[in-house]
Amino acid sequence: MVHAASGLLFPLLILFALSLPIILFWVFKGDGNRGKRGLIGFAQIAVLTIATLMCFSGANMVQQVGFTIAFIILVIMLLTPMVFKNRNY
């Protein structure tokens, strides 16, 4: 792990602890079409998993891209339930 990127792990861990329960609760208990909620939620979790694997790779550039993708996906995971709130699509 690169020393410059090690300071980003703590904010990513906090975002992960906040967004994962929120998105899972929204997928299983939210309003709207259950199939579309599941597709959106589990696609976000899959991209987050790929970004996490990239964060712990050996290449410096891949780590930076992984941190960026993970940060963006975690913020999107926090906002997704608010965007799709009370939509019956």
DSSP file (Angstrom, degrees, kcal/mol; ACC not computed):
  #  RESIDUE AA STRUCTURE BP1 BP2  ACC     N-H-->O    O-->H-N    N-H-->O    O-->H-N    TCO  KAPPA ALPHA  PHI   PSI    X-CA   Y-CA   Z-CA
    1    1 A M              0   0    0      0, 0.0     2,-0.2     0, 0.0    55,-0.1   0.000 360.0 360.0 360.0 135.8    0.0    0.0    0.0
    2    2 A V     >  -     0   0    0      1,-0.1     4,-0.8    58,-0.1     3,-0.4  -0.529 360.0-133.7 -75.0 138.7    1.3    3.4   -0.9
    3    3 A H  T  4 S+     0   0    0      1,-0.2     4,-0.5    -2,-0.2     3,-0.4   0.842 103.4  56.3 -65.7 -33.4    1.8    5.7    2.1
    4    4 A A  T >4 S+     0   0    0      1,-0.2     3,-0.5     2,-0.2    -1,-0.2   0.854 110.3  45.1 -67.0 -33.5    0.1    8.7    0.4
    5    5 A A  G >4 S+     0   0    0     -3,-0.4     3,-1.4     1,-0.2     4,-0.4   0.591  91.5  82.3 -86.6 -10.4   -3.1    6.7   -0.1
    6    6 A S  G >< S+     0   0    0     -4,-0.8     3,-0.8    -3,-0.4     4,-0.5   0.777  83.6  62.1 -68.0 -23.4   -3.1    5.2    3.3
    7    7 A G  G <  S+     0   0    0     -3,-0.5    -1,-0.3    -4,-0.5     3,-0.2   0.681  96.8  60.1 -72.1 -17.1   -4.8    8.3    4.7
    8    8 A L  G <> S+     0   0    0     -3,-1.4     4,-1.9     1,-0.2    -1,-0.2   0.624  85.5  77.3 -83.9 -13.9   -7.7    7.7    2.4
    9    9 A L  H <> S+     0   0    0     -3,-0.8     4,-2.5    -4,-0.4    -1,-0.2   0.894  90.0  53.9 -65.5 -39.1   -8.6    4.4    3.9
   10   10 A F  H  > S+     0   0    0     -4,-0.5     4,-2.2    -3,-0.2    -1,-0.2   0.943 110.6  43.8 -64.9 -48.6  -10.2    5.8    7.0
   11   11 A P  H  > S+     0   0    0      0, 0.0     4,-2.6     0, 0.0    -1,-0.2   0.895 114.9  50.9 -62.4 -36.8  -12.7    8.1    5.2
   12   12 A L  H  X S+     0   0    0     -4,-1.9     4,-2.5     2,-0.2    -2,-0.2   0.888 109.2  51.1 -65.4 -37.1  -13.5    5.2    2.8
   13   13 A L  H  X S+     0   0    0     -4,-2.5     4,-2.4     2,-0.2    -1,-0.2   0.891 110.7  48.3 -66.4 -39.3  -14.1    2.9    5.7
   14   14 A I  H  X S+     0   0    0     -4,-2.2     4,-1.7     2,-0.2    -2,-0.2   0.931 113.0  47.5 -65.8 -45.4  -16.5    5.5    7.3
   15   15 A L  H  X S+     0   0    0     -4,-2.6     4,-3.1     1,-0.2     5,-0.3   0.895 112.0  51.0 -61.3 -39.6  -18.3    5.9    4.0
   16   16 A F  H  X S+     0   0    0     -4,-2.5     4,-2.0     1,-0.2    -2,-0.2   0.917 108.8  50.6 -63.6 -43.9  -18.5    2.1    3.6
   17   17 A A  H  < S+     0   0    0     -4,-2.4    -1,-0.2     1,-0.2    -2,-0.2   0.812 117.8  40.5 -65.5 -29.7  -19.9    1.7    7.1
   18   18 A L  H  X S+     0   0    0     -4,-1.7     4,-1.0    -5,-0.1    -2,-0.2   0.901 119.2  40.9 -81.9 -44.9  -22.6    4.3    6.3
   19   19 A S  H  X S+     0   0    0     -4,-3.1     4,-2.7    -5,-0.2     5,-0.3   0.825 103.4  62.2 -83.1 -31.5  -23.5    3.4    2.8
   20   20 A L  H  X S+     0   0    0     -4,-2.0     4,-2.3    -5,-0.3     5,-0.2   0.943 108.0  42.2 -64.3 -47.8  -23.6   -0.4    2.8
   21   21 A P  H  > S+     0   0    0      0, 0.0     4,-2.4     0, 0.0    -1,-0.2   0.894 115.3  52.2 -64.1 -35.6  -26.4   -0.7    5.4
   22   22 A I  H  X S+     0   0    0     -4,-1.0     4,-2.1     2,-0.2    -2,-0.2   0.937 112.6  43.1 -64.8 -46.0  -28.4    2.1    3.8
   23   23 A I  H  X S+     0   0    0     -4,-2.7     4,-2.4     2,-0.2    -1,-0.2   0.882 114.8  49.8 -70.7 -36.6  -28.2    0.6    0.3
   24   24 A L  H  X S+     0   0    0     -4,-2.3     4,-2.1    -5,-0.3     5,-0.2   0.905 111.4  48.8 -67.9 -39.5  -29.0   -3.0    1.5
   25   25 A F  H  X S+     0   0    0     -4,-2.4     4,-2.6    -5,-0.2     5,-0.3   0.907 112.8  48.8 -63.6 -40.4  -32.0   -1.7    3.5
   26   26 A W  H  X S+     0   0    0     -4,-2.1     4,-1.7    -5,-0.2    -2,-0.2   0.898 110.3  51.0 -66.3 -40.3  -33.2    0.2    0.4
   27   27 A V  H  < S+     0   0    0     -4,-2.4    -2,-0.2     1,-0.2    -1,-0.2   0.917 122.0  30.5 -63.4 -43.4  -32.8   -2.8   -1.8
   28   28 A F  H  < S+     0   0    0     -4,-2.1    -2,-0.2    -5,-0.1    -1,-0.2   0.766 136.2  21.2 -91.5 -26.1  -34.8   -5.1    0.4
   29   29 A K  H  < S+     0   0    0     -4,-2.6    -3,-0.2    -5,-0.2    -2,-0.2   0.380  94.0 112.7-124.0   3.2  -37.3   -2.8    2.1
   30   30 A G     <  -     0   0    0     -4,-1.7     2,-0.2    -5,-0.3    -4,-0.1  -0.064  67.3 -96.1 -76.4 176.8  -37.5    0.3   -0.2
   31   31 A D  S    S+     0   0    0     53,-0.1     2,-0.2     2,-0.0    56,-0.1  -0.523  78.6  32.5 -88.7 158.3  -40.4    1.5   -2.3
   32   32 A G  S    S-     0   0    0     -2,-0.2     2,-0.4    54,-0.1    56,-0.2  -0.497 104.5  -5.2  99.3-165.7  -40.9    0.8   -6.0
   33   33 A N     >  -     0   0    0     54,-0.2     4,-2.1    -2,-0.2     5,-0.2  -0.520  54.5-152.4 -71.9 120.3  -40.1   -2.1   -8.3
   34   34 A R  H  > S+     0   0    0     -2,-0.4     4,-2.4     1,-0.2     5,-0.2   0.868  92.7  54.2 -63.7 -38.2  -38.1   -4.7   -6.3
   35   35 A G  H  > S+     0   0    0      2,-0.2     4,-2.2     1,-0.2    -1,-0.2   0.913 110.6  44.7 -63.7 -43.2  -36.3   -6.0   -9.4
   36   36 A K  H  > S+     0   0    0      2,-0.2     4,-2.5     1,-0.2     5,-0.2   0.881 112.3  52.4 -70.0 -37.6  -35.0   -2.6  -10.4
   37   37 A R  H  X S+     0   0    0     -4,-2.1     4,-2.8     1,-0.2     5,-0.2   0.926 111.4  47.6 -61.4 -43.5  -33.9   -1.8   -6.8
   38   38 A G  H  X S+     0   0    0     -4,-2.4     4,-2.7     2,-0.2     5,-0.3   0.903 111.4  50.0 -64.6 -41.5  -32.0   -5.1   -6.7
   39   39 A L  H  X S+     0   0    0     -4,-2.2     4,-1.6     2,-0.2    -2,-0.2   0.934 115.4  42.6 -62.3 -46.9  -30.3   -4.5  -10.0
   40   40 A I  H  X S+     0   0    0     -4,-2.5     4,-1.9     2,-0.2    -2,-0.2   0.942 118.1  45.2 -65.6 -47.9  -29.2   -1.0   -9.1
   41   41 A G  H  X S+     0   0    0     -4,-2.8     4,-2.0    -5,-0.2    -2,-0.2   0.927 115.9  43.1 -65.2 -47.5  -28.1   -1.9   -5.5
   42   42 A F  H  X S+     0   0    0     -4,-2.7     4,-2.1    -5,-0.2    -1,-0.2   0.795 110.8  56.2 -74.5 -25.9  -26.2   -5.1   -6.4
   43   43 A A  H  X S+     0   0    0     -4,-1.6     4,-2.3    -5,-0.3    -1,-0.2   0.900 108.4  48.8 -66.4 -40.0  -24.6   -3.5   -9.4
   44   44 A Q  H  X S+     0   0    0     -4,-1.9     4,-2.2     1,-0.2    -2,-0.2   0.903 111.2  49.3 -64.8 -40.7  -23.3   -0.8   -7.1
   45   45 A I  H  X S+     0   0    0     -4,-2.0     4,-2.1     2,-0.2    -1,-0.2   0.882 110.3  51.5 -66.4 -37.3  -22.0   -3.4   -4.6
   46   46 A A  H  X S+     0   0    0     -4,-2.1     4,-2.1     2,-0.2    -2,-0.2   0.921 110.9  46.8 -65.5 -43.6  -20.3   -5.3   -7.5
   47   47 A V  H  X S+     0   0    0     -4,-2.3     4,-2.5     1,-0.2    -2,-0.2   0.890 111.2  52.8 -65.2 -38.1  -18.5   -2.1   -8.7
   48   48 A L  H  X S+     0   0    0     -4,-2.2     4,-2.3     2,-0.2    -1,-0.2   0.890 107.9  51.4 -63.4 -38.9  -17.5   -1.3   -5.1
   49   49 A T  H  X S+     0   0    0     -4,-2.1     4,-2.2     2,-0.2    -2,-0.2   0.918 110.8  47.4 -64.0 -43.6  -16.0   -4.8   -4.8
   50   50 A I  H  X S+     0   0    0     -4,-2.1     4,-1.9     1,-0.2    -2,-0.2   0.911 112.5  49.7 -63.6 -41.9  -14.0   -4.4   -8.0
   51   51 A A  H  X S+     0   0    0     -4,-2.5     4,-1.8     2,-0.2    -2,-0.2   0.877 109.2  52.3 -65.2 -36.9  -12.8   -1.0   -6.8
   52   52 A T  H  X S+     0   0    0     -4,-2.3     4,-1.3     2,-0.2    -1,-0.2   0.906 108.4  50.1 -65.7 -41.1  -11.8   -2.4   -3.4
   53   53 A L  H  < S+     0   0    0     -4,-2.2    -1,-0.2     1,-0.2     3,-0.2   0.880 109.6  51.9 -63.0 -36.6   -9.8   -5.1   -5.2
   54   54 A M  H >< S+     0   0    0     -4,-1.9     3,-1.4     1,-0.2    12,-0.2   0.857 103.0  59.6 -66.7 -34.4   -8.1   -2.4   -7.2
   55   55 A C  H 3< S+     0   0    0     -4,-1.8    -1,-0.2     1,-0.3    -2,-0.2   0.849 108.4  44.1 -62.1 -34.2   -7.2   -0.5   -4.0
   56   56 A F  T 3< S+     0   0    0     -4,-1.3    -1,-0.3    -3,-0.2    -2,-0.2   0.159  89.6 113.4-101.1  19.0   -5.2   -3.4   -2.7
   57   57 A S  S <  S-     0   0    0     -3,-1.4    -3,-0.1     2,-0.2     6,-0.1  -0.311  75.3-116.1 -80.1 173.0   -3.4   -4.2   -5.9
   58   58 A G  S    S+     0   0    0     -2,-0.1     2,-0.3   -57,-0.1    -1,-0.1   0.689  86.1  90.9 -85.5 -18.8    0.3   -3.7   -6.3
   59   59 A A     >  -     0   0    0      1,-0.1     4,-1.9    -5,-0.1    -2,-0.2  -0.632  67.3-145.5 -86.0 134.4    0.3   -1.0   -9.0
   60   60 A N  H  > S+     0   0    0     -2,-0.3     4,-2.0     1,-0.2     5,-0.2   0.905  98.5  48.5 -64.0 -45.0    0.3    2.6   -7.8
   61   61 A M  H  > S+     0   0    0      1,-0.2     4,-2.2     2,-0.2    -1,-0.2   0.892 110.8  51.1 -65.1 -39.9   -1.9    3.9  -10.7
   62   62 A V  H  > S+     0   0    0      1,-0.2     4,-2.5     2,-0.2    -1,-0.2   0.873 108.3  53.2 -66.1 -36.3   -4.4    1.1  -10.2
   63   63 A Q  H  X S+     0   0    0     -4,-1.9     4,-2.6     2,-0.2    -2,-0.2   0.919 108.8  48.7 -63.0 -43.9   -4.6    1.9   -6.5
   64   64 A Q  H  X S+     0   0    0     -4,-2.0     4,-2.1     1,-0.2    -2,-0.2   0.913 112.8  47.1 -64.0 -42.3   -5.4    5.6   -7.2
   65   65 A V  H  X S+     0   0    0     -4,-2.2     4,-2.7     2,-0.2     5,-0.2   0.902 111.8  52.1 -64.5 -40.4   -8.1    4.7   -9.7
   66   66 A G  H  X S+     0   0    0     -4,-2.5     4,-2.7   -12,-0.2    -2,-0.2   0.907 109.3  48.7 -62.9 -43.0   -9.5    2.2   -7.2
   67   67 A F  H  X S+     0   0    0     -4,-2.6     4,-2.4     2,-0.2    -1,-0.2   0.912 112.7  48.6 -62.6 -42.2   -9.7    4.8   -4.5
   68   68 A T  H  X S+     0   0    0     -4,-2.1     4,-2.3     2,-0.2    -2,-0.2   0.937 114.0  44.8 -64.0 -47.0  -11.4    7.3   -6.8
   69   69 A I  H  X S+     0   0    0     -4,-2.7     4,-2.8     1,-0.2     5,-0.2   0.916 113.2  51.2 -64.0 -42.8  -13.9    4.7   -8.0
   70   70 A A  H  X S+     0   0    0     -4,-2.7     4,-2.4    -5,-0.2    -1,-0.2   0.914 110.8  48.4 -61.9 -42.7  -14.6    3.5   -4.5
   71   71 A F  H  X S+     0   0    0     -4,-2.4     4,-2.0     2,-0.2    -1,-0.2   0.928 113.6  46.5 -63.2 -45.1  -15.1    7.0   -3.2
   72   72 A I  H  X S+     0   0    0     -4,-2.3     4,-2.4     1,-0.2    -2,-0.2   0.926 113.6  48.1 -64.0 -45.2  -17.5    7.9   -6.0
   73   73 A I  H  X S+     0   0    0     -4,-2.8     4,-2.7     1,-0.2    -1,-0.2   0.893 110.2  51.9 -64.7 -39.9  -19.5    4.7   -5.7
   74   74 A L  H  X S+     0   0    0     -4,-2.4     4,-1.5    -5,-0.2    -1,-0.2   0.898 111.0  47.2 -65.7 -38.7  -19.8    5.1   -1.9
   75   75 A V  H  X S+     0   0    0     -4,-2.0     4,-1.7     2,-0.2    -2,-0.2   0.915 113.2  49.0 -66.4 -41.7  -21.2    8.6   -2.3
   76   76 A I  H  X S+     0   0    0     -4,-2.4     4,-2.2     1,-0.2    -2,-0.2   0.888 107.1  55.9 -63.9 -38.2  -23.6    7.4   -5.0
   77   77 A M  H  < S+     0   0    0     -4,-2.7    -1,-0.2     1,-0.2    -2,-0.2   0.851 107.7  49.4 -63.3 -33.0  -24.7    4.5   -2.7
   78   78 A L  H  < S+     0   0    0     -4,-1.5     4,-0.4     1,-0.2    -1,-0.2   0.865 116.5  41.4 -70.3 -35.5  -25.6    7.1   -0.1
   79   79 A L  H  X S+     0   0    0     -4,-1.7     4,-2.1     1,-0.2     3,-0.4   0.711  94.2  81.3 -87.1 -21.4  -27.6    9.2   -2.5
   80   80 A T  H  X S+     0   0    0     -4,-2.2     4,-2.3     1,-0.2    -1,-0.2   0.901  91.0  48.9 -56.9 -48.7  -29.4    6.5   -4.4
   81   81 A P  H  4 S+     0   0    0      0, 0.0    -1,-0.2     0, 0.0    -2,-0.1   0.856 112.6  49.8 -62.0 -31.4  -32.2    5.9   -1.9
   82   82 A M  H >4 S+     0   0    0     -3,-0.4     3,-0.7    -4,-0.4    -2,-0.2   0.870 111.0  48.9 -72.9 -35.6  -32.9    9.6   -1.7
   83   83 A V  H 3< S+     0   0    0     -4,-2.1    -1,-0.2     1,-0.2    -3,-0.1   0.910 118.0  39.1 -69.3 -41.9  -33.0   10.0   -5.5
   84   84 A F  T >< S+     0   0    0     -4,-2.3     3,-1.3    -5,-0.2    -1,-0.2   0.220  85.0 137.3 -94.4  15.0  -35.4    7.1   -6.0
   85   85 A K  T <  S-     0   0    0     -3,-0.7     3,-0.1     1,-0.3    -3,-0.1  -0.417  77.1  -1.6 -66.5 132.8  -37.5    7.8   -2.9
   86   86 A N  T 3  S+     0   0    0      1,-0.2     2,-0.5    -2,-0.1    -1,-0.3   0.774  94.0 138.2  58.9  32.6  -41.3    7.5   -3.5
   87   87 A R    <   -     0   0    0     -3,-1.3     2,-0.8   -56,-0.1    -1,-0.2  -0.935  37.9-164.3-107.0 126.2  -40.9    6.6   -7.2
   88   88 A N              0   0    0     -2,-0.5   -56,-0.1   -56,-0.2    -3,-0.0  -0.764 360.0 360.0-106.9  84.3  -43.1    3.8   -8.5
   89   89 A Y              0   0    0     -2,-0.8    -1,-0.2   -56,-0.0   -57,-0.0   0.409 360.0 360.0-100.1 360.0  -41.5    3.0  -11.8
